[in-house]
Amino acid sequence: MLPTVTFRMPIVLFAILVTAMVGKQLFSAQSTPRQQPGAEVSFYAPEQHDLYDGRWVLSASRIYQVGRLDDPPGWDHVDNDGSDVHEVNGTVEIDVDEIENTGTFIARLQLPAGELVLEIDRFNEFSPCQDGGIAASIYEHGDSGCGDTLWPKTFIFLAGWGFGRATLNGETLYNDYQVHFMVTQGMRDRETLAVNYPLVGKRSPAGAVNPATQQIDFFIRSPENDSNNNPTRRVFDHFFGMEVTWK
């Protein structure tokens, strides 16, 4: 019997090795906020760096509004074709601690209706991939496994989720609404401002974005739904900025 056992041991070890290799390949093919199938480049996460302090300070300009505040129901405030975007004066200031999930996000915008001020009052995680409410160096949207499919999959340099408010000419417009911002690879074309998504004839597992550019998107949305709209919220005021400055 002993020779038989000795003969079978290499087979068992080989089977274990093959199983481990297949398991590793299957795991690496799964989409996670930090790992995407087919990616050729990997790098260390922010928190792996000894000198990472978690503080992100950015500003954004060249801001556009998608649609208007007073659009009647039936609007498209995603507007990937860029047919209803309007440049507005204003800036966005971000100063957050990604480790502690604290800090400030404030947008001051001059709209036809007056001065809109949009702020996040408290950061909040609505999904595990949002890492407590502020996340850095993750993938979101598209087929990333994090976020919705309204936008293409993109690498997120920094993003925040939470509850906030907006005032118009100093008067409360919205209170305790969900607010989200994300600093991403370039989803919109530099010139046309259109998002080429879904990308016809797409050949790569990478998202339909231009990594040679960056932008910021941010929105405030109501808890109430309205199926006539895209997205299906009663309020979804969406803005994006085509110039991002790191400080």
C-alpha contacts under 8 A as a table, 3 or more apart, distances in Angstrom:
res1	aa1	res2	aa2	distance
1	M	4	T	5.28
1	M	5	V	6.47
2	L	5	V	5.17
2	L	6	T	6.22
3	P	6	T	4.96
3	P	7	F	6.08
4	T	7	F	5.03
4	T	8	R	6.23
5	V	8	R	5.15
5	V	9	M	6.28
6	T	9	M	5.45
6	T	10	P	7.70
7	F	10	P	6.60
7	F	11	I	7.56
8	R	11	I	5.25
8	R	12	V	6.32
9	M	12	V	5.12
9	M	13	L	6.20
10	P	13	L	5.05
10	P	14	F	5.99
11	I	14	F	5.05
11	I	15	A	6.13
12	V	15	A	5.09
12	V	16	I	6.26
13	L	16	I	5.11
13	L	17	L	6.21
14	F	17	L	5.06
14	F	18	V	6.18
15	A	18	V	5.18
15	A	19	T	6.10
16	I	19	T	5.13
16	I	20	A	6.17
17	L	20	A	5.14
17	L	21	M	6.22
18	V	21	M	5.08
18	V	22	V	6.10
19	T	22	V	5.19
19	T	23	G	5.96
20	A	23	G	5.02
20	A	24	K	6.09
21	M	24	K	5.10
21	M	25	Q	6.27
22	V	25	Q	5.08
22	V	26	L	6.14
23	G	26	L	5.09
23	G	27	F	6.04
24	K	27	F	5.04
24	K	28	S	6.09
25	Q	28	S	5.13
25	Q	29	A	6.21
26	L	29	A	5.15
26	L	30	Q	6.67
27	F	30	Q	5.42
28	S	31	S	7.92
28	S	35	Q	7.41
28	S	36	Q	7.67
28	S	37	P	6.41
29	A	36	Q	7.04
29	A	37	P	4.61
29	A	38	G	7.46
30	Q	35	Q	7.59
30	Q	36	Q	6.74
30	Q	37	P	6.23
31	S	35	Q	5.92
31	S	36	Q	4.80
31	S	37	P	6.27
31	S	143	D	7.78
31	S	144	S	5.73
31	S	145	G	5.83
32	T	35	Q	5.00
32	T	36	Q	6.24
32	T	139	Y	7.68
32	T	144	S	6.63
32	T	145	G	6.01
32	T	146	C	7.44
33	P	36	Q	7.63
33	P	129	C	6.24
33	P	138	I	4.94
33	P	139	Y	4.89
33	P	140	E	6.75
33	P	144	S	6.75
33	P	145	G	6.83
33	P	146	C	6.22
34	R	137	S	7.23
34	R	138	I	5.16
34	R	139	Y	6.30
35	Q	39	A	7.83
35	Q	139	Y	7.94
36	Q	39	A	5.91
36	Q	139	Y	7.98
36	Q	144	S	7.04
37	P	205	P	7.20
38	G	205	P	6.35
38	G	206	A	7.74
39	A	42	S	7.57
39	A	205	P	7.94
39	A	206	A	7.40
44	Y	48	Q	6.14
44	Y	49	H	7.45
45	A	48	Q	5.42
45	A	49	H	7.39
45	A	137	S	6.80
46	P	49	H	5.78
46	P	52	Y	6.29
46	P	54	G	7.96
46	P	136	A	7.39
46	P	137	S	7.33
47	E	50	D	7.63
47	E	52	Y	6.26
47	E	54	G	7.97
48	Q	52	Y	7.79
49	H	52	Y	5.35
53	D	99	I	7.93
54	G	96	V	7.94
54	G	97	D	5.13
54	G	98	E	4.94
54	G	99	I	5.28
54	G	100	E	7.92
55	R	95	D	7.12
55	R	96	V	5.67
55	R	97	D	4.44
55	R	98	E	6.27
55	R	99	I	7.93
56	W	94	I	7.39
56	W	95	D	5.72
56	W	96	V	5.41
56	W	97	D	6.38
56	W	98	E	7.30
56	W	247	K	7.93
57	V	93	E	7.80
57	V	94	I	5.53
57	V	95	D	4.46
57	V	96	V	6.66
57	V	246	W	6.35
57	V	247	K	5.38
58	L	93	E	6.16
58	L	94	I	5.13
58	L	95	D	6.63
58	L	244	V	7.03
58	L	245	T	5.54
58	L	246	W	4.65
58	L	247	K	5.58
59	S	91	T	7.02
59	S	92	V	5.30
59	S	93	E	4.56
59	S	94	I	5.99
59	S	244	V	5.91
59	S	245	T	5.20
59	S	246	W	6.75
59	S	247	K	7.81
60	A	63	I	7.57
60	A	91	T	5.72
60	A	92	V	4.97
60	A	93	E	6.77
60	A	216	I	7.26
60	A	241	G	6.06
60	A	242	M	7.53
60	A	243	E	5.53
60	A	244	V	4.44
60	A	245	T	6.03
61	S	90	G	6.66
61	S	91	T	5.03
61	S	92	V	6.65
61	S	241	G	5.62
61	S	242	M	6.74
61	S	243	E	5.28
61	S	244	V	6.65
62	R	87	E	7.14
62	R	88	V	7.56
62	R	89	N	7.41
62	R	90	G	7.73
62	R	91	T	7.81
62	R	241	G	5.36
62	R	242	M	5.57
62	R	243	E	5.86
63	I	87	E	5.84
63	I	88	V	5.72
63	I	89	N	6.72
63	I	90	G	6.71
63	I	91	T	7.19
63	I	239	F	6.88
63	I	240	F	5.65
63	I	241	G	4.20
63	I	242	M	6.60
64	Y	85	V	6.12
64	Y	86	H	5.18
64	Y	87	E	4.20
64	Y	88	V	5.57
64	Y	239	F	5.54
64	Y	240	F	5.38
64	Y	241	G	6.17
65	Q	68	R	7.00
65	Q	85	V	5.55
65	Q	86	H	5.16
65	Q	87	E	6.30
65	Q	88	V	6.71
65	Q	237	D	7.94
65	Q	238	H	6.22
65	Q	239	F	4.51
65	Q	240	F	6.73
66	V	77	H	5.48
66	V	78	V	7.06
66	V	79	D	6.90
66	V	84	D	5.99
66	V	85	V	4.53
66	V	86	H	6.50
66	V	237	D	7.37
66	V	238	H	5.56
66	V	239	F	5.84
66	V	240	F	7.98
67	G	71	D	6.88
67	G	75	W	7.64
67	G	76	D	7.50
67	G	77	H	5.96
67	G	84	D	5.44
67	G	85	V	5.92
67	G	86	H	7.25
67	G	238	H	7.98
68	R	71	D	5.49
68	R	237	D	7.79
69	L	237	D	6.85
71	D	75	W	6.55
72	P	75	W	6.70
73	P	228	N	6.19
73	P	229	N	6.16
73	P	234	R	7.93
74	G	228	N	4.84
74	G	229	N	4.71
74	G	230	N	7.49
75	W	228	N	7.55
75	W	229	N	5.22
75	W	230	N	6.35
76	D	79	D	5.60
76	D	229	N	6.13
76	D	230	N	4.70
76	D	231	P	7.03
77	H	229	N	7.97
77	H	230	N	6.08
77	H	231	P	6.88
77	H	236	F	6.77
77	H	237	D	7.02
77	H	238	H	6.28
78	V	150	L	7.38
78	V	230	N	6.61
78	V	231	P	6.94
78	V	238	H	7.31
79	D	82	G	5.49
79	D	83	S	6.79
79	D	84	D	6.73
79	D	85	V	7.79
80	N	194	A	5.48
80	N	195	V	4.74
80	N	196	N	7.28
80	N	197	Y	7.25
81	D	193	L	7.63
81	D	194	A	4.58
81	D	195	V	6.00
81	D	196	N	7.60
82	G	85	V	5.82
82	G	192	T	7.00
82	G	193	L	5.47
82	G	194	A	4.53
82	G	195	V	7.28
83	S	194	A	7.92
88	V	109	L	6.75
88	V	110	Q	6.08
88	V	111	L	6.20
89	N	109	L	5.82
89	N	110	Q	5.24
89	N	111	L	7.50
90	G	107	A	7.35
90	G	108	R	5.41
90	G	109	L	4.25
90	G	110	Q	5.96
91	T	107	A	5.87
91	T	108	R	5.69
91	T	109	L	6.59
92	V	105	F	7.42
92	V	106	I	5.84
92	V	107	A	4.31
92	V	108	R	6.50
93	E	104	T	7.82
93	E	105	F	5.95
93	E	106	I	5.48
93	E	107	A	6.42
94	I	103	G	7.86
94	I	104	T	5.81
94	I	105	F	4.67
94	I	106	I	6.68
95	D	103	G	5.65
95	D	104	T	5.29
95	D	105	F	6.65
96	V	101	N	7.25
96	V	102	T	5.73
96	V	103	G	3.96
96	V	104	T	5.77
96	V	105	F	7.63
97	D	100	E	5.51
97	D	101	N	5.65
97	D	102	T	5.32
97	D	103	G	5.86
97	D	134	I	7.94
98	E	101	N	5.03
98	E	102	T	7.01
98	E	134	I	5.35
98	E	135	A	6.25
98	E	136	A	7.19
99	I	134	I	7.92
101	N	123	F	6.41
101	N	132	G	6.27
101	N	133	G	5.92
101	N	134	I	5.37
102	T	122	R	7.47
102	T	123	F	6.67
102	T	134	I	7.92
104	T	119	E	7.57
104	T	120	I	6.67
104	T	121	D	7.77
105	F	119	E	5.62
105	F	120	I	5.61
106	I	117	V	7.05
106	I	118	L	5.64
106	I	119	E	4.51
106	I	120	I	6.90
107	A	116	L	7.86
107	A	117	V	5.64
107	A	118	L	5.11
107	A	119	E	6.56
108	R	115	E	7.07
108	R	116	L	5.96
108	R	117	V	4.67
108	R	118	L	6.67
109	L	115	E	5.70
109	L	116	L	5.14
109	L	117	V	6.36
110	Q	114	G	5.80
110	Q	115	E	4.64
110	Q	116	L	6.28
111	L	114	G	5.05
111	L	115	E	5.97
111	L	116	L	6.77
113	A	168	L	7.81
114	G	168	L	6.36
114	G	169	N	5.75
115	E	167	T	7.91
115	E	168	L	5.53
115	E	169	N	5.08
115	E	170	G	7.78
116	L	166	A	6.74
116	L	167	T	5.66
116	L	168	L	4.62
116	L	169	N	6.56
117	V	166	A	5.45
117	V	167	T	5.30
117	V	168	L	6.63
118	L	164	G	7.44
118	L	165	R	5.93
118	L	166	A	4.38
118	L	167	T	6.73
119	E	164	G	5.50
119	E	165	R	5.63
119	E	166	A	6.43
120	I	123	F	7.02
120	I	162	G	6.45
120	I	163	F	5.79
120	I	164	G	4.08
120	I	165	R	6.63
120	I	179	V	6.53
121	D	162	G	7.45
121	D	163	F	5.90
121	D	164	G	4.75
121	D	165	R	7.23
122	R	162	G	5.64
122	R	163	F	5.61
122	R	164	G	6.83
123	F	132	G	7.61
123	F	133	G	4.96
123	F	134	I	7.02
123	F	160	G	6.95
123	F	161	W	5.65
123	F	162	G	4.02
123	F	163	F	6.45
124	N	132	G	6.10
124	N	133	G	4.34
124	N	134	I	7.92
124	N	161	W	5.73
124	N	162	G	4.35
124	N	163	F	7.04
125	E	128	P	6.88
125	E	130	Q	5.53
125	E	131	D	6.51
125	E	132	G	4.68
125	E	133	G	4.24
125	E	134	I	7.83
125	E	161	W	6.53
125	E	162	G	7.00
126	F	130	Q	6.92
126	F	133	G	7.55
126	F	161	W	7.63
127	S	130	Q	5.54
127	S	131	D	7.81
128	P	131	D	5.85
128	P	132	G	7.56
129	C	135	A	7.93
129	C	146	C	6.21
130	Q	133	G	5.39
130	Q	134	I	6.28
130	Q	135	A	5.67
130	Q	160	G	7.70
130	Q	161	W	7.47
131	D	134	I	6.15
131	D	135	A	5.55
132	G	135	A	7.54
133	G	160	G	5.59
133	G	161	W	5.07
133	G	162	G	6.41
134	I	158	L	7.41
134	I	159	A	5.72
134	I	160	G	4.38
134	I	161	W	6.47
135	A	138	I	7.11
135	A	158	L	5.84
135	A	159	A	5.40
135	A	160	G	6.47
136	A	156	I	6.60
136	A	157	F	5.37
136	A	158	L	4.41
136	A	159	A	6.42
137	S	155	F	6.82
137	S	156	I	5.51
137	S	157	F	4.92
137	S	158	L	6.50
138	I	155	F	5.90
138	I	156	I	5.23
138	I	157	F	7.03
139	Y	144	S	5.98
139	Y	146	C	6.96
139	Y	153	K	6.73
139	Y	154	T	5.61
139	Y	155	F	4.55
139	Y	156	I	5.61
140	E	144	S	5.48
140	E	145	G	7.06
140	E	146	C	4.87
140	E	147	G	5.53
140	E	148	D	7.91
140	E	153	K	5.66
140	E	154	T	5.77
140	E	155	F	6.65
140	E	156	I	6.67
141	H	144	S	5.67
141	H	145	G	7.19
141	H	146	C	5.84
141	H	147	G	4.81
141	H	148	D	5.15
141	H	149	T	5.14
141	H	150	L	7.02
141	H	151	W	5.71
141	H	152	P	5.69
141	H	153	K	4.60
141	H	154	T	6.67
142	G	145	G	7.66
142	G	147	G	7.75
142	G	148	D	6.72
142	G	149	T	4.50
142	G	150	L	7.17
142	G	151	W	5.97
142	G	152	P	4.42
142	G	153	K	4.08
142	G	154	T	7.69
142	G	207	G	7.28
143	D	146	C	7.79
143	D	149	T	7.11
143	D	152	P	7.82
143	D	153	K	6.15
144	S	147	G	7.73
144	S	153	K	5.81
148	D	151	W	7.40
149	T	152	P	6.67
149	T	153	K	7.94
151	W	187	M	7.93
151	W	197	Y	7.26
152	P	187	M	7.32
152	P	197	Y	6.28
152	P	198	P	7.33
152	P	207	G	5.69
152	P	208	A	5.72
152	P	209	V	7.11
153	K	206	A	7.32
153	K	207	G	4.43
153	K	208	A	6.80
153	K	209	V	7.72
154	T	184	T	6.39
154	T	185	Q	6.10
154	T	187	M	7.75
154	T	207	G	5.61
154	T	208	A	7.71
154	T	209	V	6.68
155	F	184	T	5.93
155	F	185	Q	6.08
156	I	159	A	6.63
156	I	182	M	6.60
156	I	183	V	5.86
156	I	184	T	4.71
156	I	185	Q	7.02
157	F	182	M	7.66
157	F	183	V	5.57
157	F	184	T	5.89
157	F	185	Q	7.99
158	L	182	M	5.89
158	L	183	V	5.30
158	L	184	T	7.48
159	A	180	H	7.43
159	A	181	F	5.51
159	A	182	M	4.14
159	A	183	V	6.15
160	G	180	H	5.65
160	G	181	F	5.36
160	G	182	M	6.51
161	W	178	Q	7.44
161	W	179	V	5.89
161	W	180	H	4.53
161	W	181	F	6.74
162	G	178	Q	5.72
162	G	179	V	5.44
162	G	180	H	6.56
163	F	176	D	5.40
163	F	177	Y	5.39
163	F	178	Q	4.53
163	F	179	V	5.55
164	G	175	N	6.40
164	G	176	D	5.11
164	G	177	Y	5.47
164	G	178	Q	6.17
164	G	179	V	5.89
164	G	220	I	7.78
165	R	172	T	7.74
165	R	173	L	7.55
165	R	174	Y	5.26
165	R	175	N	4.40
165	R	176	D	5.72
165	R	177	Y	6.21
165	R	220	I	7.98
166	A	172	T	6.29
166	A	173	L	5.45
166	A	174	Y	5.10
166	A	175	N	6.60
167	T	170	G	5.44
167	T	171	E	5.12
167	T	172	T	4.40
167	T	173	L	4.87
167	T	174	Y	6.84
168	L	171	E	5.26
168	L	172	T	6.43
168	L	173	L	5.92
172	T	175	N	7.07
174	Y	177	Y	6.55
177	Y	220	I	6.40
177	Y	221	R	5.82
177	Y	222	S	5.40
177	Y	223	P	6.76
178	Q	220	I	5.67
178	Q	221	R	5.43
178	Q	222	S	6.67
178	Q	223	P	7.49
179	V	218	F	7.30
179	V	219	F	5.71
179	V	220	I	4.45
179	V	221	R	6.54
180	H	218	F	5.45
180	H	219	F	5.65
180	H	220	I	6.76
181	F	216	I	6.99
181	F	217	D	5.59
181	F	218	F	4.10
181	F	219	F	6.71
182	M	216	I	5.56
182	M	217	D	5.48
182	M	218	F	6.49
183	V	214	Q	7.12
183	V	215	Q	5.79
183	V	216	I	4.40
183	V	217	D	6.71
184	T	187	M	7.51
184	T	214	Q	5.67
184	T	215	Q	5.56
184	T	216	I	6.14
184	T	217	D	7.96
185	Q	209	V	6.38
185	Q	210	N	6.33
185	Q	211	P	5.08
185	Q	212	A	7.46
185	Q	213	T	5.88
185	Q	214	Q	4.53
185	Q	215	Q	6.36
186	G	189	D	7.23
186	G	209	V	5.48
186	G	210	N	4.87
186	G	211	P	5.86
186	G	212	A	7.04
186	G	213	T	4.63
186	G	214	Q	4.54
186	G	215	Q	5.66
187	M	195	V	5.70
187	M	196	N	7.76
187	M	208	A	7.23
187	M	209	V	4.77
187	M	210	N	6.43
187	M	214	Q	7.91
187	M	215	Q	7.48
188	R	192	T	7.70
188	R	193	L	4.83
188	R	194	A	5.11
188	R	195	V	4.65
188	R	196	N	7.51
188	R	209	V	7.61
189	D	192	T	5.47
189	D	193	L	4.62
189	D	194	A	5.46
189	D	195	V	6.47
189	D	196	N	7.99
190	R	193	L	5.88
190	R	242	M	7.84
196	N	199	L	5.51
196	N	208	A	6.80
196	N	209	V	7.95
197	Y	200	V	7.83
197	Y	208	A	6.49
198	P	208	A	7.58
199	L	202	K	5.50
199	L	208	A	6.32
202	K	208	A	7.89
204	S	207	G	7.72
210	N	213	T	5.98
211	P	214	Q	7.12
214	Q	242	M	6.94
214	Q	243	E	7.22
214	Q	244	V	6.88
215	Q	240	F	7.08
215	Q	241	G	5.62
215	Q	242	M	4.78
215	Q	243	E	6.17
215	Q	244	V	6.23
216	I	240	F	5.40
216	I	241	G	5.07
216	I	242	M	6.73
216	I	243	E	7.87
216	I	244	V	7.06
217	D	238	H	7.44
217	D	239	F	5.85
217	D	240	F	4.19
217	D	241	G	6.46
218	F	238	H	6.00
218	F	239	F	5.46
218	F	240	F	6.16
219	F	236	F	6.63
219	F	237	D	5.40
219	F	238	H	4.33
219	F	239	F	6.10
220	I	235	V	7.62
220	I	236	F	5.81
220	I	237	D	5.47
220	I	238	H	6.83
221	R	233	R	6.81
221	R	234	R	7.73
221	R	235	V	5.16
221	R	236	F	4.35
221	R	237	D	6.45
222	S	225	N	7.45
222	S	233	R	6.27
222	S	234	R	6.13
222	S	235	V	5.03
222	S	236	F	6.70
223	P	233	R	7.24
223	P	234	R	7.85
224	E	233	R	5.96
224	E	234	R	5.61
224	E	235	V	7.72
225	N	232	T	5.58
225	N	233	R	4.01
225	N	234	R	5.04
226	D	229	N	5.94
226	D	232	T	5.05
226	D	233	R	4.91
226	D	234	R	4.90
227	S	230	N	7.66
227	S	232	T	4.81
227	S	233	R	7.11
228	N	232	T	6.62
229	N	232	T	4.79
229	N	233	R	6.47
229	N	234	R	7.36
230	N	233	R	7.31
231	P	236	F	7.11
233	R	236	F	6.04
241	G	244	V	7.24
